Amino acid sequence: MVASLPFRIARVGGGLDPALGNNDVLVPFLRGPIGESTAVTVAGLLLVAIVASHSPRWFRSWWCGAAGLVALAGFIIEGHTRTQNPRWAIVTFDGVHLVAGACWLGGVVALVLAYRVLDDARLRGQLVRRFSTWALGIVTALAAAGVGMAWIILPGWSELTDTGYGLALLVKVGLVAVVVGLAAYNRFRLVVSMSRRLAYTVMAELVLLLAVVGVTAVLVTRSPNAPVASAVGEGGAVPVVRTLDLTLDNGAGTAHVEITPAAQGTNRLDIALLDPSGQPIVPVEPPEVELTQEALDIGPLEPPVLLSPGPGEYQVITDITQPGDWTITVRVRVSDFVSVAGEGTVPISG
C-alpha cells in the first residue's frame, strides 16, 4: 500500500514529475482521500500483524478480524463513496462488498495453503465442504451489495456497454460467475469423491479471484459515465472548454475558471486568480474548490488542487459523474486574516 502511493498520486496528478516533485501538489494529496485511505489501511494491516504474532491463539481470531475490518475501511474512504448519493447506502453496500470479497478470497487462499500441508484427502474434503457452506452466504452478500452499488452508480442500463466502467463491471461479473461454477463443482462433485482434481480447481478459483481483484482495481479508477471513447481530443477534435469568471468578495478580484471538456467523466479545471488590475493574486495557501449539483443533492465535492503552473494559477482534476448545472465555488485566503470566495454555475453535458 505504501509503495503504491506515489503511483496512485501520479495517476491523477499528471505524472511522477509534476505530482511528486512539487510539495504544493503532493501535500494536498497526502492530506486528501488517497492519503487518508492508505493511512487507515496500513494501520489496520499493522494491527493484524501485531495481533497475529504477539497474542494467545484464543485472542487472535476475533481481534485479527476486527483489525482486518479497519484495514478494509480504508478503501471506503475514497472512490465512488465520496461522490454518490444516498451516501449512507453506497457506504453500506461498499462495506458489505469489501468484507464479503475479503472473506471469499481469504478463504480460498487458506484452502490452497492447507492443500500444501495436508495429506489426508478426507480432511481436505471436510475443509472444502465447511468453507463452501459459508461461501454460499458470502457470495449472496457479495452479489446483493454489488447490485446495490451498480444501481446507485450507473445512471442507466446503457452505461453497462457504453462506458469503460460498465464493460469492466461485466468482465468482473463474468469472472465471478466462473468462480461460482467451479466452487459448485468442487462442493457437489469433487468433495464427494475426494478427487485429487480438487486441489487444481481450488487453485483455479484463486487465480480467477485474483483476476477479479485486478478488474476491481480498474473499476475504482473509472468514471461510470465516461464513454469508452473519451470526448477529450477524440479523433483529433478540439475539446470543449467552458469558462467562468467568478467575482471574489469585497472587490478582491476574479477567479477565472476554465473547465475541460465540461462533460460527464474526468474534467480539468484551470484556475487563474486575478486582482482588480488584472495582476495575479498569490494567496497565502492554494485555493479551495467546491462542486455542487443541487438538483441531485450531490456535494459539495472538494477535489484537491493539484498543480500550480505559475503565480496565481492552479489546476484541479475531478470526476463529474452527472450532467446538469454544477455550482463551482472557489475560496481564496488573500492574507492571514482575510478569506474571499466566488461562485458560479456551469452546464455539464451528458
C-alpha positions in Angstrom: 0.0 0.0 0.0 2.8 2.4 0.9 4.8 1.6 -2.2 1.8 2.1 -4.5 1.0 5.6 -3.0 3.3 7.6 -5.3 1.9 5.9 -8.4 -1.7 6.5 -7.3 -0.9 10.2 -6.8 0.9 10.4 -10.1 -2.0 8.9 -12.0 -4.3 11.7 -11.1 -1.6 14.4 -10.7 -0.3 14.3 -14.3 2.7 12.0 -13.9 5.5 11.4 -11.4 7.5 14.6 -12.0 4.7 17.2 -11.6 2.8 15.3 -8.9 5.8 14.2 -6.7 8.3 17.0 -7.5 6.1 19.7 -6.1 5.1 19.9 -2.4 2.2 22.1 -3.3 0.8 19.1 -5.2 1.9 16.3 -3.0 0.8 17.6 0.4 -2.9 18.1 -0.6 -2.9 14.5 -1.9 -1.4 13.1 1.3 -4.0 15.0 3.3 -6.8 14.1 1.0 -8.7 10.8 0.4 -5.8 8.9 -1.1 -3.5 9.7 1.9 -6.3 9.0 4.4 -7.3 5.7 2.7 -3.6 4.5 2.7 -3.1 5.5 6.3 -6.2 3.7 7.6 -5.5 0.5 5.6 -1.8 0.4 6.6 -2.7 0.9 10.3 -5.2 -2.0 10.1 -2.7 -4.3 8.4 -0.1 -3.5 11.0 -2.6 -4.3 13.8 -3.3 -7.6 12.1 0.4 -8.4 12.0 0.9 -7.4 15.7 -2.1 -9.3 17.0 -1.3 -12.4 14.9 2.3 -12.7 16.1 2.1 -11.4 19.7 -1.1 -12.7 21.2 -2.5 -16.0 22.5 -4.3 -18.2 20.0 -7.8 -17.7 21.6 -7.3 -14.0 21.3 -6.2 -13.9 17.7 -9.2 -14.7 15.6 -11.6 -12.1 16.8 -9.1 -9.3 17.1 -7.4 -10.1 13.8 -10.9 -9.9 12.3 -11.5 -6.5 13.9 -8.2 -5.2 12.7 -8.9 -6.5 9.3 -12.2 -4.6 9.2 -10.2 -1.4 10.0 -7.9 -2.2 7.0 -10.9 -2.7 4.7 -12.5 0.5 5.9 -9.6 2.4 4.4 -10.9 1.5 0.9 -14.3 3.1 1.6 -12.7 6.5 2.3 -12.0 7.2 -1.4 -13.7 6.4 -4.7 -17.4 6.4 -5.5 -18.5 6.6 -1.9 -17.4 10.2 -1.9 -19.5 11.3 -4.9 -22.6 9.1 -4.9 -25.9 9.6 -3.1 -27.5 8.4 -0.9 -24.2 8.4 0.9 -25.3 6.0 3.7 -26.5 3.4 1.1 -23.3 3.4 -1.0 -21.1 3.3 2.1 -23.1 0.3 3.4 -23.1 -1.6 0.1 -19.4 -0.9 -0.3 -18.6 -2.1 3.2 -20.5 -5.3 2.8 -19.0 -5.9 -0.7 -15.4 -5.4 0.7 -15.9 -7.7 3.7 -17.6 -10.5 1.7 -15.0 -10.3 -1.0 -12.1 -10.4 1.5 -13.7 -13.4 3.3 -14.1 -15.3 0.0 -10.7 -14.5 -1.4 -9.1 -15.2 2.0 -10.9 -18.5 2.4 -9.7 -19.7 -1.0 -6.1 -18.7 -0.2 -6.4 -20.6 3.1 -7.6 -23.7 1.2 -4.7 -23.5 -1.2 -2.2 -23.3 1.7 -4.0 -26.1 3.5 -3.6 -28.4 0.5 0.2 -27.9 0.6 0.5 -29.3 4.2 -2.4 -31.8 4.5 -2.0 -35.3 3.1 -5.4 -36.6 4.4 -7.9 -36.4 1.5 -10.8 -36.8 3.8 -9.7 -33.8 5.9 -9.2 -31.8 2.7 -12.7 -32.6 1.7 -14.1 -31.6 5.1 -12.3 -28.2 4.8 -13.8 -27.5 1.3 -17.2 -28.6 2.5 -17.1 -26.4 5.6 -15.9 -23.4 3.6 -18.4 -23.9 0.8 -21.2 -23.8 3.3 -20.0 -20.4 4.5 -19.2 -19.3 0.9 -22.9 -19.6 -0.1 -23.8 -16.8 2.3 -20.7 -14.8 1.5 -21.4 -14.9 -2.3 -25.0 -14.0 -1.7 -24.0 -10.9 0.3 -21.3 -10.0 -2.3 -23.8 -10.2 -5.2 -26.5 -8.2 -3.3 -24.1 -5.5 -2.4 -22.7 -5.3 -5.9 -26.1 -5.0 -7.4 -26.9 -2.3 -4.9 -23.8 -0.3 -5.8 -24.3 -0.7 -9.5 -27.9 0.5 -9.2 -26.8 3.7 -7.5 -23.6 4.4 -9.5 -24.9 3.6 -13.1 -27.5 6.1 -14.4 -29.0 3.5 -16.8 -28.6 0.1 -18.4 -26.9 1.5 -21.4 -23.9 2.5 -19.4 -23.1 -1.2 -19.0 -22.0 -1.3 -22.6 -21.3 2.3 -23.4 -18.7 3.1 -20.7 -15.4 1.7 -19.6 -16.8 1.3 -16.1 -19.7 -0.7 -17.4 -17.6 -3.0 -19.5 -15.2 -3.6 -16.6 -18.1 -4.4 -14.4 -19.4 -7.0 -16.9 -16.0 -8.6 -17.1 -15.9 -8.8 -13.3 -19.4 -10.4 -13.1 -18.4 -12.9 -15.8 -15.2 -13.9 -13.8 -17.2 -14.3 -10.6 -19.8 -16.5 -12.3 -17.0 -18.8 -13.5 -15.6 -19.0 -9.9 -19.0 -19.8 -8.5 -19.4 -22.5 -11.1 -16.0 -24.0 -10.1 -17.0 -23.8 -6.4 -20.2 -25.6 -7.0 -18.4 -28.3 -8.9 -16.0 -28.7 -6.0 -18.8 -28.9 -3.5 -21.1 -31.3 -5.2 -18.8 -33.5 -7.3 -15.1 -33.5 -6.2 -15.6 -33.3 -2.5 -17.8 -36.4 -2.6 -15.2 -38.4 -4.4 -12.2 -36.8 -2.6 -10.7 -36.4 -6.1 -7.1 -35.1 -6.4 -8.5 -32.7 -9.0 -9.9 -30.7 -6.1 -6.6 -29.1 -5.5 -6.4 -27.9 -9.1 -9.9 -26.5 -9.2 -9.3 -24.7 -5.9 -6.1 -23.2 -7.3 -8.1 -22.1 -10.4 -10.6 -20.4 -8.2 -7.8 -18.4 -6.6 -6.3 -17.4 -9.9 -9.7 -16.2 -11.1 -10.4 -14.4 -7.9 -7.1 -12.5 -8.3 -8.3 -11.6 -11.8 -11.5 -10.2 -10.2 -9.4 -8.1 -7.8 -7.4 -6.8 -10.8 -10.6 -5.8 -12.7 -11.9 -4.2 -9.5 -8.8 -2.1 -9.3 -9.7 -0.8 -12.8 -13.3 -0.2 -11.8 -12.4 2.1 -8.9 -10.4 4.4 -11.3 -13.1 4.6 -14.0 -15.9 7.0 -14.2 -19.3 5.3 -14.5 -20.3 8.0 -17.0 -17.2 8.4 -19.2 -17.8 6.9 -22.6 -15.5 4.2 -23.9 -14.1 6.6 -26.5 -13.2 9.8 -24.5 -14.7 13.0 -25.7 -11.4 14.8 -24.9 -9.5 15.1 -28.2 -11.4 12.2 -29.8 -10.4 11.9 -33.5 -8.2 15.0 -33.1 -11.2 17.2 -32.3 -10.6 20.2 -30.1 -12.1 19.5 -26.6 -14.9 21.7 -25.3 -13.7 24.4 -22.9 -16.3 26.4 -20.8 -15.1 29.5 -19.0 -16.4 31.2 -15.8 -15.3 34.5 -14.3 -16.2 34.3 -10.6 -16.3 37.6 -8.8 -14.5 37.4 -5.5 -15.9 39.0 -2.3 -15.0 42.6 -1.2 -13.8 43.6 -4.6 -10.7 41.3 -4.2 -10.7 40.4 -7.9 -11.7 37.5 -10.1 -11.2 33.8 -10.3 -11.1 32.9 -14.0 -12.0 29.2 -14.4 -11.8 27.0 -17.5 -13.5 23.6 -17.4 -12.4 21.0 -20.0 -14.3 19.1 -21.5 -17.3 20.2 -19.4 -18.8 16.7 -19.8 -19.5 13.7 -17.7 -16.4 12.0 -16.5 -12.9 13.3 -15.8 -12.6 17.1 -16.1 -9.7 19.6 -15.7 -10.3 22.9 -14.0 -7.7 25.6 -14.8 -8.0 28.5 -12.3 -6.3 31.9 -12.6 -6.7 34.3 -9.6 -6.5 38.0 -10.7 -6.8 41.2 -8.7 -8.9 44.2 -10.0 -5.9 45.4 -12.1 -5.6 42.0 -13.8 -2.4 41.1 -11.9 -2.0 37.5 -10.4 -3.2 37.1 -6.8 -0.7 35.0 -4.9 -2.7 33.6 -1.9 -1.4 32.5 1.4 -2.3 28.9 0.5 -3.8 27.1 -2.5 -7.4 27.9 -3.1 -10.2 25.5 -2.1 -12.6 24.4 -4.8 -16.1 23.0 -4.2 -18.5 21.5 -6.7 -22.2 21.1 -6.0 -25.1 19.7 -8.0 -28.1 21.0 -6.1 -30.8 19.3 -8.2 -29.4 15.8 -7.4 -28.2 16.7 -3.9 -24.6 16.0 -4.8 -21.8 17.7 -2.9 -20.1 19.8 -2.0 -17.3 17.8 -3.5 -13.8 19.1 -2.6 -11.2 17.9 -5.1 -7.6 18.7 -4.2 -5.7 21.4 -6.0 -3.0 19.5 -8.0 -0.8 21.9 -9.9 0.4 25.5 -9.8 1.8 26.2 -13.2 2.5 29.8 -12.3 1.8 32.7 -9.9 -1.9 32.7 -9.1 -2.6 29.7 -11.4 -3.9 26.3 -10.2 -5.2 23.1 -11.7 -7.8 20.6 -10.5 -8.6 17.2 -11.9 -12.0 15.9 -10.8 -14.6 13.3 -11.7 -18.1 14.8 -12.5 -20.5 11.9 -12.5 -23.8 13.5 -13.6 -24.9 16.1 -16.2 -26.7 19.3 -15.4 -25.9 22.6 -13.9 -23.0 22.4 -11.4 -22.1 25.2 -9.0 -18.4 25.9 -8.7 -17.1 27.8 -5.6 -13.6 29.0 -5.2 -12.3 30.1 -1.8 -9.1 32.1 -1.5 -7.1 33.2 1.5 -5.7 36.5 0.3 -4.0 37.2 3.6 -3.5 35.6 7.0 -6.8 37.1 8.2 -8.9 37.6 5.1 -10.6 34.9 3.0 -12.8 35.6 0.0 -14.9 33.5 -2.3 -16.5 33.5 -5.7 -19.3 31.3 -7.1 -20.8 30.5 -10.5 -22.7 27.8 -12.4 -21.5 25.8 -15.4 -23.5 23.3 -17.5 -22.0 19.9 -17.8 -23.1 17.9 -20.8 -24.2 14.2 -20.8 
